[in-house]
Amino acid sequence: MGVVGAMISTSVSGKVIAMWMPIMLFFFMGFEHSVVNMFLFPSAMIMGGDFSVMDYMLWNEIPTALGNLVGGLAFTGLTLYTTHVRTAPKRTVY
């Protein structure tokens, strides 16, 4: 939603708000995602958070990105594949 909103908006402030609002709501609802962390942790560093960029990368961004990758592949991709592999139309080679 943030990407689409930013593409539709014509002003800089509209683009910033269109990107910021969905990410902030996603975080506010308690979901953990690497895009939310890319927004949240730099904001915390600007506000004086006591951690380094390496701490952020090592203890948050890398595990979160790996978790998103595994979750996306296993829980979404594998589930869709196993439920739709038999219902897919048969391919004919000409």
TAZI-V952148 format. One record per backbone hydrogen bond with DSSP energy under -1.0 kcal/mol. CO is the residue of the C=O (numbers start at 0). NH is the residue of the N-H. E is the energy in kcal/mol with one decimal. If there is no record, write none. Layout:
# TAZI-V952148
co:CO nh:NH e:E
co:CO nh:NH e:E
This chain:
# TAZI-V952148
co:0 nh:4 e:-2.8
co:1 nh:5 e:-2.1
co:2 nh:6 e:-2.0
co:3 nh:7 e:-2.1
co:4 nh:8 e:-2.0
co:10 nh:14 e:-2.1
co:11 nh:15 e:-2.4
co:12 nh:16 e:-2.3
co:13 nh:17 e:-2.4
co:14 nh:18 e:-1.8
co:15 nh:19 e:-2.7
co:16 nh:20 e:-2.5
co:18 nh:22 e:-1.0
co:19 nh:23 e:-2.6
co:20 nh:24 e:-2.5
co:21 nh:25 e:-2.3
co:22 nh:26 e:-2.2
co:23 nh:27 e:-2.7
co:24 nh:28 e:-2.0
co:25 nh:30 e:-1.6
co:26 nh:29 e:-1.9
co:32 nh:36 e:-2.3
co:33 nh:37 e:-1.9
co:34 nh:38 e:-1.0
co:35 nh:39 e:-3.1
co:36 nh:40 e:-2.1
co:38 nh:42 e:-1.3
co:39 nh:43 e:-2.2
co:40 nh:44 e:-2.3
co:41 nh:45 e:-2.3
co:42 nh:46 e:-1.7
co:43 nh:48 e:-2.6
co:44 nh:47 e:-1.3
co:48 nh:50 e:-1.3
co:51 nh:55 e:-2.2
co:52 nh:56 e:-2.6
co:53 nh:57 e:-3.0
co:54 nh:58 e:-2.6
co:55 nh:59 e:-1.3
co:55 nh:60 e:-2.4
co:56 nh:61 e:-2.3
co:59 nh:63 e:-2.3
co:60 nh:64 e:-2.7
co:61 nh:65 e:-2.4
co:62 nh:66 e:-2.4
co:63 nh:67 e:-2.5
co:64 nh:68 e:-2.2
co:65 nh:69 e:-2.8
co:66 nh:70 e:-2.8
co:67 nh:71 e:-2.5
co:68 nh:72 e:-2.5
co:69 nh:73 e:-3.2
co:70 nh:74 e:-1.8
co:71 nh:76 e:-2.6
co:72 nh:77 e:-2.6
co:75 nh:79 e:-2.5
co:76 nh:80 e:-2.5
co:77 nh:81 e:-2.7
co:78 nh:82 e:-1.8
co:79 nh:83 e:-1.5
co:80 nh:84 e:-1.6
